[in-house]
Amino acid sequence: MHDPISQNHYVAPVETETIAVDAVRIAERPRNLWRDAWADLRRRPLFWFSVVLALFFIVMAVWPTLFTATSPVDNCQLSNSNGGPTEGHPLGFTFQGCDIYARLVWGAQTSLSVGLLATAIGSIVGLIMGALAGFYGGWLDSLLSRIGDIFFAIPYILAAVVVMTVFSQYRSVPVLALAIGGFAWASTARVVRAEVLRVRQSDFIVAAQAVGLSKFRILLAHVIPNSLAPLLVVSTLALAASIVAEATLSFLGVGLGSDTMSWGNDISAAQQSLRVAPMALIYPSIALTLAVLAFVTLGELIRDAIDPRARARR
């Protein structure tokens, strides 16, 4: 028999290369959804085009005096009715003799204000309803989901027509935005509910429950912040839809009052002289189209950027 004490023992050499490969690079910043989305978006020229175009209309709406010093109302003269472009009036005049370019610039303020306010109303209501339904579930989910189904079945344009007809003496930007956003929140609530149902199954939600946090605190501090990505996409697309809704209602004569400058009102007023002066209708239509195109394109690009499956297909 061999003496176990006298046996030779061999120790494998330390593999320094393996240690170097397995080492954690602490200096590197961890990846997350928003950083990956930004890395994807900033390489796409169409994203920068839509951002610049959207910012152009936002700046025009906030600071119209940067683009024109002409008053869209005070300088209206019937002698310029349907007149062509002149010095200081590059787009010509409307049927009432008002400067088309000045009305185009100042009309952006009203159209975007209605769109932003209606989107904010729809997003807030949809976020609250969808988050409560998806997180708490049970009878509350059933109740809120059925309420959402009722509003989803009602075309918000038709509902806004009824509201603005009933409250015709109170036509203003807040009332019109409330009429649009108050009936357009159901689709947002569905998206938020689906995202909350996904997020609440995550490990960090289970950990928050394990340390004793209340359900309402978990909802506010963890669930909602991690469910905002789809809401951003839906809100961007809803902004474009709200701008179109304002123009549609104004064109039908149930939107803002005729004394309010907006692209929809200008399109509606110009239809009576379409044959003799079509540019009075074409110019605000082009502005409306470009604004909607900018926000729709931006929303589509953001949706593709935050969706890993969309990135994998490219």
C-alpha positions in Angstrom: 0.0 0.0 0.0 1.1 3.5 -0.7 1.5 6.0 2.0 -1.1 8.7 1.4 1.1 11.3 3.1 3.9 10.6 0.6 1.7 11.0 -2.5 2.4 13.9 -4.7 -0.4 16.5 -5.1 -0.7 18.6 -8.2 -2.5 22.0 -8.4 -3.6 23.4 -11.7 -2.0 26.7 -12.5 -4.2 29.8 -12.1 -5.7 30.9 -15.4 -5.3 34.7 -15.4 -6.9 35.1 -18.8 -10.1 33.5 -17.5 -10.2 35.9 -14.6 -9.7 38.8 -16.9 -12.5 37.7 -19.1 -14.9 37.1 -16.3 -14.1 40.4 -14.5 -17.1 42.8 -14.3 -16.5 46.1 -15.9 -17.8 48.4 -13.2 -17.0 51.5 -15.1 -19.5 50.7 -17.9 -22.9 52.2 -17.5 -25.7 49.6 -17.4 -28.0 49.4 -20.5 -31.7 50.3 -20.1 -34.7 50.8 -22.4 -34.4 54.5 -22.8 -30.6 54.5 -23.5 -31.0 51.7 -26.1 -33.9 53.7 -27.7 -31.9 56.9 -27.8 -28.9 55.0 -29.3 -31.2 53.7 -32.0 -33.0 57.0 -32.7 -30.0 59.3 -33.0 -28.7 57.3 -35.9 -31.9 57.8 -38.0 -32.1 60.9 -40.1 -35.9 60.7 -40.2 -36.0 61.1 -36.5 -34.1 64.3 -36.6 -36.2 65.6 -39.5 -39.4 65.0 -37.5 -37.9 66.5 -34.3 -36.8 69.7 -36.1 -40.2 70.0 -37.9 -42.1 69.4 -34.6 -40.0 71.9 -32.8 -40.5 74.4 -35.6 -44.3 74.4 -35.2 -44.0 74.4 -31.4 -41.7 77.5 -31.5 -44.1 79.1 -34.0 -47.0 78.5 -31.6 -45.2 79.8 -28.6 -43.5 82.8 -30.2 -45.4 83.8 -33.3 -43.8 87.3 -33.3 -40.5 85.7 -34.3 -42.0 84.7 -37.6 -44.2 87.7 -38.5 -44.7 91.3 -37.3 -48.0 91.6 -39.2 -51.2 91.5 -37.3 -53.5 88.8 -38.6 -56.6 90.9 -37.8 -55.9 94.6 -37.7 -54.5 94.9 -41.2 -57.4 93.2 -43.0 -58.6 95.3 -45.9 -61.4 94.2 -48.4 -59.4 95.9 -51.2 -56.9 93.0 -50.8 -59.6 90.4 -51.1 -58.1 87.2 -52.6 -55.0 89.1 -53.6 -51.8 87.5 -54.6 -48.4 87.8 -52.9 -47.0 91.2 -52.4 -44.0 92.7 -50.6 -44.4 91.8 -46.9 -47.2 89.4 -47.6 -45.6 86.4 -49.2 -48.6 84.1 -49.3 -51.3 86.7 -50.4 -54.6 87.5 -48.8 -57.8 85.8 -47.8 -61.3 86.6 -49.0 -61.6 89.1 -46.1 -58.3 90.7 -47.2 -56.3 89.3 -44.2 -52.7 88.2 -44.6 -52.5 84.5 -45.1 -49.0 84.1 -43.8 -49.8 86.0 -40.5 -52.9 83.9 -40.0 -50.9 80.8 -40.7 -48.4 81.6 -38.0 -50.9 82.7 -35.4 -53.2 79.8 -36.2 -50.5 77.4 -35.1 -50.9 78.6 -31.6 -54.6 77.7 -31.4 -54.3 74.4 -33.2 -51.3 73.1 -31.2 -52.9 74.4 -27.9 -56.0 72.3 -28.6 -53.9 69.3 -29.5 -51.6 69.5 -26.5 -54.4 70.1 -24.0 -56.6 67.4 -25.4 -53.7 64.9 -25.4 -52.9 65.8 -21.8 -56.5 65.2 -20.7 -56.7 61.9 -22.6 -53.3 60.7 -21.3 -54.0 61.6 -17.7 -57.4 60.0 -17.6 -56.1 57.0 -19.6 -53.1 56.6 -17.3 -55.2 56.6 -14.1 -57.9 54.3 -15.4 -55.5 51.8 -17.0 -53.1 51.8 -14.1 -55.8 51.1 -11.5 -57.4 48.4 -13.6 -54.2 46.6 -14.4 -52.6 46.7 -11.0 -55.5 46.0 -8.7 -57.5 43.7 -11.0 -60.6 41.9 -9.7 -63.9 43.8 -9.7 -62.2 47.1 -10.2 -60.5 45.9 -13.3 -63.9 44.6 -14.6 -65.7 47.9 -13.8 -63.0 50.2 -15.3 -62.6 48.0 -18.4 -66.3 48.1 -19.1 -66.4 51.9 -18.7 -63.4 52.0 -21.1 -65.2 49.8 -23.6 -68.2 52.1 -23.6 -66.1 55.2 -24.3 -64.1 53.2 -26.9 -67.3 52.3 -28.8 -68.2 56.0 -29.1 -66.4 57.9 -31.9 -64.7 60.8 -30.2 -65.3 63.1 -33.2 -69.0 62.4 -33.1 -69.0 62.9 -29.3 -67.2 66.2 -29.7 -69.7 67.4 -32.3 -72.5 66.7 -29.8 -70.7 68.4 -26.9 -69.7 71.5 -29.0 -73.3 71.8 -30.4 -74.8 71.7 -26.9 -72.3 74.1 -25.5 -72.1 76.3 -28.6 -72.1 79.5 -26.6 -69.0 78.4 -24.7 -66.7 77.6 -27.7 -63.1 78.0 -26.5 -59.8 76.1 -26.6 -60.3 74.4 -23.1 -63.9 73.4 -23.9 -62.9 71.9 -27.3 -59.9 70.2 -25.8 -62.1 68.7 -23.1 -64.6 67.5 -25.7 -61.9 65.7 -27.6 -59.7 64.4 -24.8 -62.7 63.5 -22.6 -63.7 60.8 -25.1 -60.4 59.8 -26.6 -58.8 58.3 -23.4 -60.1 54.7 -23.8 -57.3 53.6 -26.2 -54.7 55.0 -23.9 -56.2 53.2 -20.9 -56.0 49.9 -22.8 -52.3 50.3 -23.6 -51.5 51.3 -20.1 -53.4 48.5 -18.6 -51.6 45.9 -20.7 -48.2 47.4 -19.8 -49.1 47.5 -16.1 -50.1 43.8 -16.2 -46.7 43.0 -17.6 -44.8 45.2 -15.2 -46.5 44.0 -12.0 -45.1 40.4 -12.6 -41.5 41.7 -12.5 -39.1 40.6 -9.8 -38.6 44.1 -8.5 -42.3 44.4 -7.8 -42.2 41.1 -5.8 -39.2 42.5 -3.9 -41.0 45.7 -3.1 -43.9 43.7 -1.8 -41.5 41.6 0.3 -40.1 44.6 2.1 -43.6 45.6 3.1 -44.4 48.6 0.8 -48.1 49.3 0.4 -49.8 48.6 -2.9 -50.5 52.2 -3.7 -46.9 53.2 -3.0 -45.7 50.3 -5.3 -48.1 51.6 -8.0 -46.8 55.1 -7.8 -43.1 54.5 -7.2 -42.5 51.4 -9.3 -45.3 50.3 -11.6 -46.3 53.6 -13.3 -42.7 54.9 -13.9 -41.9 51.6 -15.6 -45.1 51.7 -17.7 -44.6 55.1 -19.3 -42.8 54.0 -22.5 -46.0 52.9 -24.4 -47.8 56.0 -23.0 -45.2 58.3 -24.7 -45.8 56.7 -28.0 -49.6 56.8 -27.7 -49.5 60.4 -26.5 -47.4 61.5 -29.5 -49.8 59.8 -31.9 -52.8 61.2 -30.0 -51.4 64.7 -30.4 -51.5 64.4 -34.1 -55.0 63.0 -34.0 -56.2 65.9 -31.7 -54.8 68.5 -34.2 -56.7 66.8 -37.0 -59.9 66.6 -34.8 -59.7 70.4 -34.1 -59.4 71.1 -37.8 -62.3 68.7 -38.6 -64.6 70.2 -36.0 -63.8 73.7 -37.1 -64.3 72.8 -40.8 -67.8 71.4 -39.8 -68.6 74.6 -38.1 -68.9 73.1 -34.6 -65.3 73.8 -33.4 -63.9 77.1 -32.3 -65.7 80.4 -33.1 -65.2 82.0 -36.4 -63.4 84.9 -34.7 -60.7 82.5 -33.4 -57.7 81.9 -35.6 -56.8 78.3 -36.3 -55.9 76.2 -39.3 -59.3 74.5 -39.3 -61.2 77.8 -39.3 -59.0 79.1 -42.1 -59.6 76.0 -44.2 -63.3 76.3 -43.5 -63.5 80.0 -44.5 -61.4 79.4 -47.6 -63.7 76.8 -49.1 -66.2 79.4 -50.4 -63.5 80.9 -52.7 -61.7 77.7 -53.6 -62.2 78.1 -57.4 -61.0 81.7 -57.6 -58.3 81.6 -54.8 -57.4 78.0 -54.0 -54.1 79.0 -52.2 -56.0 80.4 -49.3 -57.1 76.8 -48.5 -54.0 75.0 -49.7 -51.5 76.9 -47.4 -53.2 76.1 -44.1 -53.8 72.6 -45.3 -50.1 72.2 -46.0 -49.2 73.5 -42.5 -51.7 71.1 -40.9 -50.4 68.2 -42.9 -46.8 68.9 -42.0 -47.5 69.2 -38.3 -49.5 66.0 -38.2 -46.8 64.2 -40.3 -44.1 65.4 -37.9 -45.8 64.0 -34.7 -47.0 60.8 -36.4 -43.5 60.1 -37.7 -42.0 60.9 -34.3 -44.4 58.6 -32.6 -43.8 55.7 -35.0 -40.1 56.0 -34.7 -40.2 56.1 -30.9 -42.5 53.0 -30.9 -40.0 51.1 -33.1 -37.1 52.2 -30.9 -38.6 51.0 -27.6 -39.8 47.7 -29.1 -37.0 45.1 -29.0 -38.8 43.0 -31.6 -39.0 45.9 -34.0 -35.3 46.5 -33.6 -34.5 42.8 -34.2 -36.5 42.9 -37.5 -34.3 45.7 -38.9 
